[in-house]
Amino acid sequence: MGEAGAANLAGKVLVDVSNPLDFSAGFPPSLSVCNTDSIAETIQRSFPEARVVKALNTLEAPLMVDPLRLADGAHDVFVAGDDDGAKATVVALLREFGWLPERIHDLGGLDAARGLEMWMPLWLRIFMRRPKGKMFNIAVVSE
């Protein structure tokens, strides 16, 4: 993880789209870290001067940058981070990608990345049962 260099990341917004997938016992993978930590928090500890925001880890890559290709954009994306300015930068980027403002959910601090990463085992099970090439995403529905 240190290849980027702490000095190169100092003050920069770093969007963590990764998931802690552990394939050592085969497929489907388990999570290498969960409940009390996350990859995003690990990155933040490793690069304390970086401004880490967890986002986009619950989506297939084409949907990350083109949300309107599914359900006219009526699905959700999440952000989590300890730096409000960094989250605002990421939200602005998401809006540039086409995410509808009401579909971008700020989950709070970087510890919320744990839940975002824990969504991945369920995401993988849904992905495996869907017809090939058919994208999907989660939508929060409320009154």
C-alpha positions, 0 to 999 in steps of 0.5 A, spaced: 500 500 500 505 504 501 507 505 493 503 511 492 508 515 497 505 518 503 507 525 501 504 524 494 497 523 497 498 528 503 492 533 502 489 529 496 482 526 496 483 519 495 476 515 493 476 508 495 472 504 491 475 497 493 472 491 497 476 487 502 475 480 498 479 474 500 479 468 495 484 464 499 478 459 501 475 459 494 469 463 491 465 466 493 470 470 497 469 472 504 471 479 507 478 479 509 476 485 514 469 487 517 465 489 523 471 493 527 475 495 521 475 497 513 479 497 507 478 505 507 480 506 515 486 502 513 488 506 508 486 512 512 491 510 518 496 508 512 496 515 509 493 520 515 494 526 511 490 523 505 483 525 505 479 518 504 472 517 502 469 511 501 464 511 495 462 507 488 465 500 491 457 497 491 457 498 483 459 495 477 464 500 473 460 502 467 455 504 472 459 508 477 460 513 471 454 512 467 448 511 473 443 513 467 444 507 464 440 503 469 433 505 471 433 512 469 438 513 475 433 511 480 438 508 484 443 510 489 450 511 491 453 512 498 459 516 500 463 515 507 468 519 510 471 523 516 473 530 512 466 534 509 470 537 504 473 531 501 466 528 501 463 534 498 469 534 492 466 526 491 459 528 491 461 534 486 464 528 482 458 524 482 454 529 480 458 530 474 458 523 472 450 524 472 448 521 479 442 525 481 443 529 488 437 525 491 440 519 490 447 520 493 447 518 500 452 521 505 453 515 511 457 519 515 464 518 518 469 513 515 467 508 519 461 507 515 465 504 510 464 497 514 457 497 512 459 499 505 464 493 504 459 488 508 454 489 502 459 486 497 458 478 499 450 480 498 452 484 492 456 478 489 450 473 490 446 477 486 451 478 481 452 471 480 444 469 479 443 475 474 443 474 467 450 476 464 450 483 462 444 485 466 446 491 471 443 492 478 444 496 484 440 498 490 435 503 491 433 506 498 425 507 498 422 511 504 416 515 505 
